[in-house]
Amino acid sequence: MALDTLYTTPTLSELISRIEDDYEARLPGEGAKLRRSFLYVTSRVFAGVLWGLYGFAKWQSRQLIYDTIDDLETMKKVASVWGIAYLSGTAATSTFGFTGTESTLIPAGTVVALANGVEYTTDANGTISGGSVQIAVTASEVGVDGNIADPAEVLELVNPIAGINSTVSQMVATEGGTDEEGLAGLKERVLDRIRATPQGGAEADYVAWAKGTAGTTATVDRVWVTTPADGEVNVKFTIEGSGVAIFPPAGDITLVAAEIENDDANGYAQNRPVTAEITVEAPDQDAIPFTISLNPNDSDTQDAVEAELEALFVRESSPGGTIKNSDILAAIAAADGVDHWSLDAVDGGAGTADIIAGTSDELPYLGTVTWNTAP
């Protein structure tokens, strides 16, 4: 039973009617329902206060049950009780090049910005020598917005400095920014921890350790644990994203492996069992192309279909796994704006085919979609 059906709070109109009826019962003839009378006004004032209190009580009731919590700060507190660290995100870092008059000082804390408003601050003082100087910088806010994908992006000083050119250049890639964990992700980790009690190296333990890794390019969202042989544990994972971006780079794999080990100061693993030999890796890539005839065949409808297919792969795809053709058809049919369509080809084969991973290590993911216009 849904929480909101267990106790229904009165509406504002119902509260007003209750108070007016109480006035009429206790002060007969005073005209609690006469417009602009004192009792008419106070009925609405008191009802407004009560309605706010009822609303707060209803909100608070949702925070008392873990799976209905809708407040991130409350969820953080619950997570801390269960020993689960919140993934607070990281700020992008880089090195910027400044040019200007010889010996001019650029103080620490100097702000540089992109045209879209994303700002970076210098981490230390820098002095122009030989016409230029390179200074380490950090994005002013955490998040992927601080990563610069295009090295040709123009950066400028927010506040001019005499003797320093306003245009600033990227000397190394600006990257490493990750978003803060959202409510849904944190709640999922807390519920997983509650439902799967740690058992000294059970499958659920490896999943929790991997998903709790901080600093990865994007949040770890799917984890598969297998035991190829006695004493061996293989952990494969993906990160949030779409297309090929779900496959973690080498740096993320290193971070997840370190979290699973969680070595202390003496180099002893605090998480994984001492007898387990762990391999952490990304699944092998298996791009699945589609050919779809669509009507209307416009960008909005195409985007809606691709979003449904991406969600399908997240739900159903696994290393060495199979996705049924019926699930593919259902995903396309669920896309907003689709009038009529046909699935012409899947993975180079017939449109009636299932998606089957090539090997036990390969993870099917959404590849290129070729669009035709359905008659």
C-alpha positions as CSV (number, residue, x, y, z in Angstrom):
1,M,0.0,0.0,0.0
2,A,1.3,3.4,-1.0
3,L,2.3,5.6,2.0
4,D,0.0,8.4,0.9
5,T,-3.0,6.1,1.1
6,L,-2.4,5.2,4.7
7,Y,-3.3,8.6,6.0
8,T,-5.0,11.3,3.9
9,T,-4.5,14.8,5.0
10,P,-7.5,17.2,4.7
11,T,-7.5,19.8,2.0
12,L,-7.4,23.5,2.7
13,S,-11.1,23.8,1.8
14,E,-12.0,21.0,4.2
15,L,-10.1,22.6,7.0
16,I,-11.9,25.9,6.5
17,S,-15.3,24.1,6.5
18,R,-14.4,22.2,9.7
19,I,-13.5,25.5,11.5
20,E,-16.6,27.3,10.3
21,D,-18.8,24.4,11.4
22,D,-17.1,24.4,14.8
23,Y,-17.7,28.2,15.1
24,E,-21.4,27.7,14.1
25,A,-21.8,24.9,16.7
26,R,-20.2,26.8,19.6
27,L,-21.3,30.4,18.7
28,P,-24.6,30.0,17.0
29,G,-25.9,33.1,15.2
30,E,-22.5,34.8,15.0
31,G,-22.2,34.2,11.2
32,A,-19.0,32.3,10.8
33,K,-19.8,31.9,7.1
34,L,-20.7,35.5,6.4
35,R,-18.2,37.1,4.1
36,R,-15.8,39.6,5.8
37,S,-17.0,38.7,9.3
38,F,-14.4,38.2,12.0
39,L,-15.1,34.5,12.3
40,Y,-15.1,34.1,8.5
41,V,-11.6,35.6,8.3
42,T,-10.1,33.7,11.3
43,S,-11.5,30.4,9.8
44,R,-9.2,30.9,6.8
45,V,-6.3,32.1,8.9
46,F,-6.4,29.1,11.2
47,A,-7.0,26.7,8.3
48,G,-3.9,28.1,6.5
49,V,-1.7,27.5,9.5
50,L,-3.1,24.0,10.0
51,W,-2.8,23.1,6.3
52,G,0.9,24.0,6.5
53,L,1.4,21.8,9.6
54,Y,-0.4,18.9,7.9
55,G,1.9,19.3,4.9
56,F,5.0,19.3,7.1
57,A,3.7,16.2,8.9
58,K,3.1,14.4,5.7
59,W,6.5,15.3,4.4
60,Q,8.1,14.2,7.6
61,S,6.3,10.9,7.4
62,R,8.0,10.2,4.1
63,Q,11.4,10.7,5.7
64,L,10.7,8.1,8.4
65,I,10.7,5.2,5.9
66,Y,13.9,4.7,3.9
67,D,12.4,3.9,0.5
68,T,10.1,6.9,0.5
69,I,12.7,9.5,1.6
70,D,12.6,12.4,-0.9
71,D,15.0,14.8,0.8
72,L,18.7,14.4,0.0
73,E,20.0,15.8,3.3
74,T,17.8,13.2,5.2
75,M,19.1,10.5,2.9
76,K,22.7,11.5,3.6
77,K,22.1,11.2,7.4
78,V,20.6,7.8,7.0
79,A,23.5,6.8,4.8
80,S,26.0,7.9,7.4
81,V,24.2,5.8,10.1
82,W,24.8,2.7,7.8
83,G,28.4,3.7,7.3
84,I,27.9,4.7,3.6
85,A,29.9,7.7,2.5
86,Y,28.1,10.2,0.2
87,L,29.8,10.7,-3.1
88,S,30.2,14.5,-3.0
89,G,31.7,14.9,-6.5
90,T,35.0,16.4,-7.6
91,A,36.0,19.7,-9.2
92,A,37.9,19.6,-12.6
93,T,41.5,20.6,-12.6
94,S,44.0,21.8,-15.2
95,T,46.9,24.0,-16.0
96,F,46.2,27.4,-17.7
97,G,48.7,29.5,-19.6
98,F,48.8,33.3,-18.9
99,T,50.7,35.8,-21.0
100,G,51.6,39.5,-20.3
101,T,54.2,41.9,-19.2
102,E,57.4,40.6,-17.6
103,S,57.4,40.1,-13.8
104,T,53.6,40.8,-13.5
105,L,52.1,38.9,-10.6
106,I,48.9,36.8,-11.0
107,P,47.7,36.1,-7.5
108,A,46.2,32.9,-6.2
109,G,42.4,32.9,-6.4
110,T,42.4,34.7,-9.8
111,V,39.2,33.7,-11.6
112,V,39.0,32.6,-15.2
113,A,35.8,31.8,-17.0
114,L,34.4,30.1,-20.1
115,A,31.9,31.8,-22.3
116,N,29.1,29.6,-20.7
117,G,30.0,31.0,-17.2
118,V,31.9,28.1,-15.8
119,E,34.7,29.5,-13.6
120,Y,38.1,28.3,-12.5
121,T,40.5,29.8,-9.9
122,T,44.2,29.7,-9.8
123,D,45.7,27.5,-7.0
124,A,48.8,29.5,-6.4
125,N,50.6,32.8,-7.3
126,G,52.3,33.0,-10.7
127,T,54.7,35.5,-12.2
128,I,55.2,36.2,-15.9
129,S,58.6,35.1,-16.9
130,G,59.7,35.1,-20.6
131,G,56.2,36.4,-21.5
132,S,54.1,33.7,-20.0
133,V,53.5,31.5,-17.0
134,Q,51.6,28.3,-16.4
135,I,49.4,28.0,-13.2
136,A,47.4,25.1,-11.9
137,V,43.7,25.8,-11.6
138,T,40.6,24.2,-10.1
139,A,37.0,24.6,-11.2
140,S,35.0,26.8,-8.7
141,E,32.3,24.2,-8.4
142,V,32.2,20.4,-8.5
143,G,30.7,18.6,-11.5
144,V,31.2,17.5,-15.0
145,D,30.4,21.0,-16.3
146,G,33.9,21.9,-15.3
147,N,35.4,19.5,-17.8
148,I,36.4,21.1,-21.1
149,A,35.8,18.7,-24.0
150,D,36.9,21.2,-26.8
151,P,40.6,22.3,-26.3
152,A,39.8,25.3,-28.5
153,E,37.4,26.8,-25.9
154,V,38.2,30.4,-25.1
155,L,38.9,31.3,-21.5
156,E,39.1,34.9,-20.2
157,L,39.9,36.6,-16.9
158,V,36.8,37.6,-15.0
159,N,38.5,40.7,-13.5
160,P,41.3,42.3,-15.6
161,I,44.8,42.4,-14.2
162,A,47.0,45.2,-15.4
163,G,49.8,43.8,-17.6
164,I,48.1,40.5,-18.1
165,N,46.3,39.6,-21.4
166,S,42.6,38.8,-20.8
167,T,42.7,35.6,-23.0
168,V,43.9,32.5,-21.2
169,S,44.8,29.1,-22.8
170,Q,44.5,25.5,-21.7
171,M,47.9,23.9,-21.3
172,V,46.7,20.4,-20.3
173,A,43.2,18.9,-20.6
174,T,40.7,20.2,-18.0
175,E,39.1,17.1,-16.6
176,G,38.4,15.1,-13.5
177,G,35.1,16.9,-12.6
178,T,32.4,14.5,-11.4
179,D,28.8,15.3,-10.3
180,E,27.6,15.0,-6.8
181,E,25.6,11.8,-6.1
182,G,21.9,12.2,-6.6
183,L,19.1,11.2,-4.2
184,A,18.2,8.1,-6.3
185,G,21.7,6.7,-6.4
186,L,22.4,7.2,-2.7
187,K,19.0,5.7,-1.8
188,E,19.7,2.7,-4.0
189,R,23.1,2.1,-2.2
190,V,21.5,2.4,1.2
191,L,18.7,0.0,0.4
192,D,21.2,-2.5,-1.2
193,R,23.2,-2.3,2.1
194,I,20.1,-3.0,4.2
195,R,18.8,-5.8,2.0
196,A,22.1,-7.5,1.5
197,T,23.9,-7.9,4.8
198,P,27.7,-7.9,4.4
199,Q,29.0,-11.5,4.5
200,G,32.8,-11.2,4.2
201,G,33.0,-11.2,0.4
202,A,29.6,-12.2,-0.9
203,E,28.6,-11.0,-4.3
204,A,26.6,-8.1,-2.8
205,D,29.7,-6.9,-1.0
206,Y,31.7,-6.4,-4.2
207,V,28.7,-4.6,-5.8
208,A,28.5,-2.3,-2.8
209,W,32.3,-1.6,-2.7
210,A,32.3,-0.8,-6.5
211,K,29.3,1.5,-6.3
212,G,30.7,3.3,-3.4
213,T,33.9,4.3,-5.2
214,A,34.5,8.1,-5.2
215,G,36.3,10.0,-7.9
216,T,35.4,8.0,-11.0
217,T,34.7,9.7,-14.2
218,A,30.9,9.1,-13.7
219,T,29.0,7.2,-11.0
220,V,29.4,3.4,-11.1
221,D,26.0,2.1,-11.9
222,R,26.1,-1.6,-12.9
223,V,28.4,-4.3,-11.4
224,W,28.7,-8.0,-12.3
225,V,30.6,-10.4,-10.1
226,T,31.7,-13.9,-11.2
227,T,34.0,-16.5,-9.8
228,P,35.9,-18.1,-12.7
229,A,37.7,-20.5,-10.3
230,D,38.1,-21.2,-6.6
231,G,39.5,-18.2,-4.9
232,E,39.2,-16.0,-8.0
233,V,36.7,-13.1,-8.2
234,N,36.1,-11.1,-11.4
235,V,34.4,-7.7,-11.1
236,K,33.1,-6.0,-14.2
237,F,31.4,-2.6,-14.1
238,T,30.0,0.3,-16.1
239,I,29.6,4.0,-15.3
240,E,26.6,6.2,-16.0
241,G,26.4,7.5,-19.5
242,S,25.2,6.5,-23.0
243,G,26.8,4.6,-25.8
244,V,30.4,3.8,-25.5
245,A,30.8,6.3,-22.7
246,I,29.5,3.7,-20.2
247,F,32.7,1.8,-20.4
248,P,35.1,3.0,-17.7
249,P,38.6,4.3,-18.5
250,A,41.7,2.8,-17.0
251,G,41.8,5.4,-14.2
252,D,38.3,4.4,-13.0
253,I,39.2,0.7,-13.0
254,T,42.2,1.5,-10.8
255,L,40.0,3.5,-8.4
256,V,37.4,0.7,-8.1
257,A,40.1,-1.9,-7.6
258,A,41.6,0.2,-4.8
259,E,38.2,0.6,-3.1
260,I,37.6,-3.2,-3.2
261,E,41.1,-3.7,-1.6
262,N,40.8,-0.7,0.8
263,D,44.3,-1.2,2.1
264,D,45.3,0.2,5.5
265,A,48.5,2.0,6.3
266,N,50.3,-1.4,6.4
267,G,49.0,-2.5,3.0
268,Y,46.5,-5.0,4.4
269,A,43.1,-5.2,2.6
270,Q,40.2,-4.1,4.7
271,N,37.4,-5.0,2.3
272,R,38.0,-8.1,0.2
273,P,38.8,-11.4,1.9
274,V,42.5,-12.1,2.2
275,T,42.2,-15.3,0.3
276,A,40.4,-13.8,-2.7
277,E,42.3,-13.0,-5.9
278,I,40.5,-10.1,-7.5
279,T,40.4,-8.9,-11.1
280,V,38.6,-5.7,-11.9
281,E,38.0,-4.7,-15.5
282,A,35.5,-3.1,-17.9
283,P,33.4,-5.5,-20.0
284,D,34.4,-6.0,-23.6
285,Q,32.5,-3.7,-25.9
286,D,29.8,-5.1,-28.2
287,A,28.1,-2.2,-30.1
288,I,24.7,-3.2,-31.5
289,P,23.6,-1.2,-34.6
290,F,19.9,-0.8,-35.5
291,T,18.1,0.1,-38.6
292,I,14.7,1.6,-37.9
293,S,12.0,3.0,-40.2
294,L,10.2,5.7,-38.3
295,N,7.2,8.1,-38.8
296,P,7.5,10.9,-38.1
297,N,11.2,10.6,-38.8
298,D,12.3,13.8,-37.1
299,S,15.1,14.5,-34.5
300,D,12.7,14.7,-31.5
301,T,11.2,11.3,-32.3
302,Q,14.6,9.8,-33.0
303,D,15.9,11.1,-29.7
304,A,12.9,9.6,-27.9
305,V,13.5,6.2,-29.4
306,E,17.2,6.3,-28.6
307,A,16.4,7.2,-25.0
308,E,14.1,4.2,-24.7
309,L,16.7,1.9,-26.3
310,E,19.4,3.2,-23.9
311,A,17.1,2.5,-21.0
312,L,16.5,-1.0,-22.3
313,F,20.2,-1.8,-22.5
314,V,20.6,-0.5,-18.9
315,R,17.8,-2.8,-17.7
316,E,18.5,-5.9,-19.7
317,S,22.1,-6.0,-21.0
318,S,24.7,-8.0,-19.2
319,P,28.1,-9.5,-20.2
320,G,27.3,-12.6,-22.2
321,G,23.6,-11.9,-21.9
322,T,20.6,-11.8,-24.3
323,I,18.0,-9.1,-24.9
324,K,14.7,-10.5,-26.3
325,N,13.4,-9.0,-29.6
326,S,10.0,-8.5,-27.9
327,D,11.7,-6.2,-25.4
328,I,13.3,-4.2,-28.2
329,L,9.9,-3.8,-29.9
330,A,8.3,-2.7,-26.6
331,A,11.0,-0.1,-26.0
332,I,10.5,1.5,-29.5
333,A,6.7,1.5,-29.1
334,A,7.0,3.3,-25.7
335,A,8.9,6.3,-27.2
336,D,7.0,9.6,-27.2
337,G,5.9,10.8,-30.6
338,V,6.1,7.6,-32.6
339,D,3.1,7.1,-34.9
340,H,4.2,4.0,-36.8
341,W,7.5,2.3,-37.4
342,S,9.3,-1.0,-38.2
343,L,12.5,-2.6,-36.9
344,D,14.4,-3.4,-40.1
345,A,17.6,-4.8,-38.7
346,V,19.3,-5.6,-35.4
347,D,23.1,-6.1,-35.2
348,G,23.3,-6.6,-38.9
349,G,20.6,-9.3,-38.9
350,A,16.9,-9.5,-39.3
351,G,14.7,-7.1,-37.3
352,T,13.1,-10.1,-35.6
353,A,16.4,-11.3,-34.0
354,D,17.3,-11.2,-30.4
355,I,20.5,-9.5,-29.2
356,I,23.1,-12.1,-28.1
357,A,26.5,-11.1,-26.8
358,G,29.3,-12.5,-28.8
359,T,31.3,-13.8,-25.8
360,S,30.7,-14.1,-22.0
361,D,32.9,-11.0,-21.5
362,E,31.1,-8.8,-24.1
363,L,28.5,-6.3,-23.0
364,P,26.0,-5.3,-25.7
365,Y,25.3,-1.5,-25.8
366,L,23.5,0.8,-28.2
367,G,25.5,1.4,-31.3
368,T,24.7,3.5,-34.4
369,V,21.0,3.8,-35.3
370,T,20.3,4.2,-39.0
371,W,17.0,6.0,-39.6
372,N,14.6,5.5,-42.5
373,T,11.3,7.1,-43.0
374,A,8.4,4.7,-42.6
375,P,5.7,5.0,-45.3
